[in-house]
Amino acid sequence: MTGIQTNKNSCGKGIENTFKSLKEELGEALYSYWNIASQILDNSGINVIPPEPEYISIERNFFSALFLYSYFRAGIPRSRRVLYATANQCLRGMVTGCDNLLDNEYKKTLDTDIPQHAVKFRSILDIMISDRILFSILHKENDAGTLTLDQVLDATYASLRTLARSGAQEASEECGYKEMLKPETILTTIHHYKTGLLFQSPWALPDIIEKSDTKDISDIKNALYQIGMGCQILDDMVDLPVDIKMKRHNYVASLIWHGANLKERGGLAGKFTAGDNEKAHHEFLFEFPDARRIAATTALNFLNNGTRMLFDEAHHFMVNASIEFISARIGADRFLFDIENEAN
């Protein structure tokens, strides 16, 4: 996973070659997605813009790289790793497009010449094109004789089902929650579906296509689940002010509300009534030090356990690098300055 700081001198040539190969596979998958999108939109009046070099960077596609690595750990051959990585870019396009519409924003999956201000249609196009690319790559495998028609159909259906669980949870919060659930309940009934299972969705297709004699991958799926849960808690730390305003389930808010620190609970109650919870400033969470430390420790434990389980022992030098990258990418690293060593 070049692009992330690693100690290559101690890793050996074989390890370096492994990550180099996986980066090439990721690039092949991403360009396949882009090329098929270009073919589908040909003569449609919409032009796909050629991608910049950063399009295939590990920094921009870190979670896609983790999912690709999980296929490597499971012993899946290269050609099907690329197939699944391409499919994951399709799932990514669908999820990002839906999130954009729900959050009234635009995070780019596919760059086109559609006007930048047309954010809703850009998101809709990302969803539609990703769905068609997914069917296209599965149909190609059927033509090549590597997948049966039943497998193509089952994989197509599974791709929707695996995203629907997370989507249904998101939908349940559109009008805000009716009660502040306890922290453990949020983890087991909200974040379990919202992000934990979502991080296992890249295995929806391999579960159907791979042979039944493939080695047990329950630990790999559990690793991805824990990474997802850790990411969601970090998201909650960053999104605390917005989630309070929108009355969305938030693990940190629950820690404050149901915690033993009455001063912090009173401070949170004030945010509900004072009308200043729109100030999503960087210092907001520091007003609740006990909840911050519990949330940070819980998130880092999830991430530490997940990455250690996912990476082969020879690749454990990637554990801390991955956690640091994830925390910074989400924007929660500023909340972890006095916590990190406790999770390692």
Secondary structure, DSSP 8 states (H G I E B T S, - for coil): -TTS---GGGT-HHHHHHHHHHHHHHHHHHHHHHHHHHHHHTTTT--B----GGGG-TTTTHHHHHHHHHHHHTT--HHHHHHHHHHHHHHHHHHHHHHHHHHT----SS-BSS-TT-HHHHHHHHHHHHHHHHHHHHHHHHHTTSS-HHHHHHHHHHHHHHHHHHHHHHHHTTT--SS---HHHIIIIIIIIIIITGGGGGGHHHHHHS-TTS---HHHHHHHHHHHHHHHHHHHHHHHHHHHHHT---HHHHHHHHSS-HHHHHHHHHHHHHS-TT---TTGGGG-HHHHHHHHHHHHHHHHHHHHHHS-GGGTHHHHHHHHHHHHHHT-GGG-TTTHHHH-
